[in-house]
């Protein structure tokens, strides 16, 4: 199993003012199976991508991730994060669904 895609709407720096258009995410990033590297200048959104993944998966790392006012783009009052996983074996899918 691997994370193959992340889509963000109005999350931190990835957003637009107005209603969310679920057909047009503000970030649509594909990952490949294996190692992926996120490279960018300071304040380009690298940490936002990682934190969005951690927020959805409720990471058990030392960081306690929770939604804060700074997570919303501009004056928006909601955001959306979608993760897509691929190549789940039947056993992984069973455990993953139970965990969710």
N, C-alpha and C positions, 0 to 999 in steps of 0.2 A: 504494500500500500504506500502511496505517496501523494503529497499535496500537488495537484496539477494546475490549479488556478485560484487566484484570489480576486474578488471584485469588491470595491469600496464605493460607497455613496456617502457624501457629506461627513466623512471621517477625517478629522484633523485637517491637514492641508489639501486633501482630495475632496473637493466639493464645488457646488454652485449654489447660488441663492435661488430660492423658490422651491417648488415641489420636487420630490424625488422622481426621476424618470427611470424606472426599473429596466428599461431597454438600453439605457446609456449610462453605464457606471462611470464614475469619475476616475477610477483606476481599474484596469482589466489586465492583470499580469499573469502570464503563463509560466509554469515551472516545468523542468524536465525531470525525468527519473534520475536519481543520483544526486550529485552535488550541484547546488545553485548558489551563486554569489550575487549579492546586491551591492552595486557600486554607485556612488553618487556624491555630489558635493554636499557640504554642510547644509542642513535645513532643506534637503530635497525630498524627505519623506521615508528614508530607509527605516528609521526606528518606528515610524507609524505603521509600516507594513508588518514588521515583526510583532509589535504590540497588538495589532488587530488579530493576528493569528493566535497569539497567547490569550487574548480576551475570549475568543470563540472556544478555544480548547481548554480554557480554565487551567492554565499551566500550574504545575506544582513546584515551580522553581522558587528561589528565595524572594523573587519579586511578587508582591501582592498586586494583582492587576484588577482594577475596578473602573467603572465608567466615571469620568469626571467632566466638568464643564468644558475643559480644554479639548476634549475629544470631539466636540461638535464643531463642524465647519461654520465659521461666521456666526450668524444669528439663528442658524437652523436649530430645530428642537428635536431632531431625530437623525439617526444615521443607520446605515445597513452595511453588513459585512457578509459576504458569501465565500465559502471555501468549497472547492471541488476536489475530491479524492478519487484516485483511479487505482486499478490493479489490486482491488481488495480480494483476498481469498475468501472462501466461504467462512472459514473460522474467524478471520479478521473482521469480516462484515458482521458476524454474529456478536462478537465482543464489542465492536464499535457502536452498533445500534443499542446494545444494552447499556453502554456507558453514557450515550446521549440521553 
